[in-house]
Amino acid sequence: MKMKTLFLTSLLFSTLISYSQVLSNDTVICVIDTTKTYTEYDSFLYSPDTIMKESFNITIWGEFFWSENSNKSIPRILLFDGARYRKKYVKGNPVIVVAKDLLDERYTVVDDYWIQSQKNLEVIMDKIGVAPWSKYNYIAFSQDYCNTESDSITLYRVIVAIIPDQ
């Protein structure tokens, strides 16, 4: 009986661990300033199971190349909250609050300007990852990030997608 209880407890614990996403050194936080001309924020409503929910996409416009020798550019990188795909790709809480003083020492922090100014997609993918299986990607809005009156910041889980020109 003890062995069965221990096994079930172990199984439950390992299941909970696999569904939680711990912030660690493979977590990237991108600070987004929606007032920049190269950053576009779109908010929309969708209905999963008859409940209306708000979702968003952030597009960072630029001229990105797969390699230094490539002559075909990709015009945008998309960060979307994945609300429609959350059950499939994003496990755990998609919105979290963390202490600001932990950001730089524990996580990789970049901003939308850094992404936009890069030309080589391999550099971007090495730093921030792509899609939900590479790294844990979160965004923070610059208004929240620069707010000196708060010691915490809200992070939103996003999926990074590279969108070729249609």
Legacy VTK file of the C-alpha trace (Angstrom):
# vtk DataFile Version 3.0
C-alpha trace
ASCII
DATASET POLYDATA
POINTS 166 float
0.000 0.000 0.000
2.848 2.377 0.874
4.524 1.645 -2.442
1.318 2.334 -4.368
0.800 5.656 -2.541
4.417 6.643 -3.161
4.092 5.760 -6.845
0.845 7.748 -7.241
2.338 10.732 -5.407
5.408 10.579 -7.616
3.274 10.340 -10.753
1.123 13.294 -9.661
4.198 15.386 -8.844
5.887 14.646 -12.173
2.662 15.457 -14.047
2.345 18.796 -12.259
5.994 19.611 -12.984
5.564 18.855 -16.675
2.593 21.233 -16.889
4.243 24.099 -15.028
6.625 26.413 -16.785
9.273 27.669 -14.454
10.990 30.899 -15.352
14.665 30.173 -15.816
17.663 31.034 -17.947
15.832 29.801 -21.059
13.157 32.442 -20.471
13.235 35.490 -22.717
11.378 38.670 -21.908
10.845 41.137 -24.719
9.959 44.693 -23.753
7.472 46.089 -26.277
6.880 49.793 -26.907
3.646 50.047 -28.872
4.335 53.688 -29.799
7.232 52.773 -32.102
6.555 52.848 -35.855
8.026 49.385 -36.375
5.855 47.795 -33.664
2.198 47.064 -34.344
-0.246 45.924 -31.673
-3.531 44.272 -32.691
-6.141 43.229 -30.175
-9.144 41.114 -31.098
-11.863 38.982 -29.594
-12.377 35.312 -30.300
-14.708 32.686 -28.965
-13.358 29.388 -27.625
-16.307 27.344 -26.429
-18.794 30.285 -26.597
-16.819 32.448 -24.152
-15.427 35.641 -25.669
-11.790 36.269 -24.792
-9.361 38.998 -25.744
-6.227 38.067 -27.618
-3.416 40.060 -29.205
-0.739 39.970 -31.860
2.387 42.093 -31.890
4.178 42.525 -35.187
7.750 43.777 -35.326
8.429 45.034 -38.844
11.917 44.930 -40.275
14.053 43.382 -42.951
15.193 39.999 -41.722
17.292 37.468 -43.649
17.821 33.740 -43.012
21.562 34.167 -43.487
24.126 36.781 -44.462
24.152 35.499 -48.047
20.370 35.485 -48.481
18.818 38.060 -50.783
15.177 37.385 -49.876
14.013 39.216 -46.784
11.232 38.387 -44.354
9.305 41.523 -43.364
8.027 40.685 -39.891
8.288 38.717 -36.709
5.033 38.006 -34.953
4.563 37.629 -31.200
1.102 36.370 -30.380
-0.350 35.417 -27.064
-1.449 32.101 -28.436
-4.824 32.233 -26.728
-6.353 30.142 -29.490
-3.471 27.655 -29.258
-2.864 27.808 -25.518
-4.151 24.327 -24.715
-2.017 22.802 -27.437
1.254 24.762 -27.136
1.345 26.815 -23.949
0.967 25.023 -20.660
0.827 26.872 -17.402
-0.256 30.393 -16.593
-0.040 32.715 -19.609
0.048 35.870 -17.455
2.416 36.131 -14.498
3.749 38.866 -12.245
7.427 38.882 -11.236
9.677 41.212 -9.279
11.483 43.728 -11.501
14.789 43.284 -9.692
14.880 39.626 -10.794
14.505 40.318 -14.508
18.049 41.144 -15.581
19.799 38.715 -13.267
17.658 35.641 -14.049
16.286 36.082 -17.564
17.322 37.240 -21.008
15.762 40.662 -21.573
15.599 42.242 -25.035
13.483 45.000 -26.461
11.623 45.424 -29.712
14.320 47.801 -30.989
16.969 45.083 -30.637
14.806 42.651 -32.619
13.978 45.229 -35.282
17.609 46.273 -35.726
18.846 42.717 -36.303
19.102 41.545 -39.893
20.069 37.902 -39.417
17.226 35.642 -38.261
19.715 33.109 -36.888
20.927 35.738 -34.383
17.341 36.466 -33.352
16.425 32.784 -33.053
19.555 32.053 -30.982
18.712 34.861 -28.566
14.917 34.675 -28.264
13.994 31.336 -29.798
11.078 30.669 -32.094
7.688 29.024 -31.591
6.672 27.631 -28.203
9.107 24.706 -27.989
12.400 26.604 -28.220
12.346 28.944 -25.222
9.790 30.418 -22.871
8.868 33.769 -24.400
7.107 36.520 -22.506
6.489 40.151 -23.319
6.277 43.122 -21.019
4.916 46.440 -22.158
7.370 49.331 -21.861
4.898 51.414 -19.820
4.898 48.710 -17.160
8.641 48.039 -17.472
9.559 51.734 -17.041
7.071 52.415 -14.242
9.288 53.383 -11.287
6.372 53.304 -8.825
5.968 49.536 -9.098
8.444 46.868 -8.002
6.769 44.122 -10.056
5.942 43.637 -13.709
3.253 41.718 -15.579
4.524 39.291 -18.202
2.415 37.790 -20.985
3.353 34.431 -22.491
3.726 34.653 -26.268
4.586 32.423 -29.177
7.253 33.731 -31.573
6.529 33.190 -35.262
8.481 34.188 -38.345
6.092 35.110 -41.130
7.377 35.097 -44.726
5.937 37.583 -47.187
2.749 36.332 -48.825
LINES 1 167
166 0 1 2 3 4 5 6 7 8 9 10 11 12 13 14 15 16 17 18 19 20 21 22 23 24 25 26 27 28 29 30 31 32 33 34 35 36 37 38 39 40 41 42 43 44 45 46 47 48 49 50 51 52 53 54 55 56 57 58 59 60 61 62 63 64 65 66 67 68 69 70 71 72 73 74 75 76 77 78 79 80 81 82 83 84 85 86 87 88 89 90 91 92 93 94 95 96 97 98 99 100 101 102 103 104 105 106 107 108 109 110 111 112 113 114 115 116 117 118 119 120 121 122 123 124 125 126 127 128 129 130 131 132 133 134 135 136 137 138 139 140 141 142 143 144 145 146 147 148 149 150 151 152 153 154 155 156 157 158 159 160 161 162 163 164 165
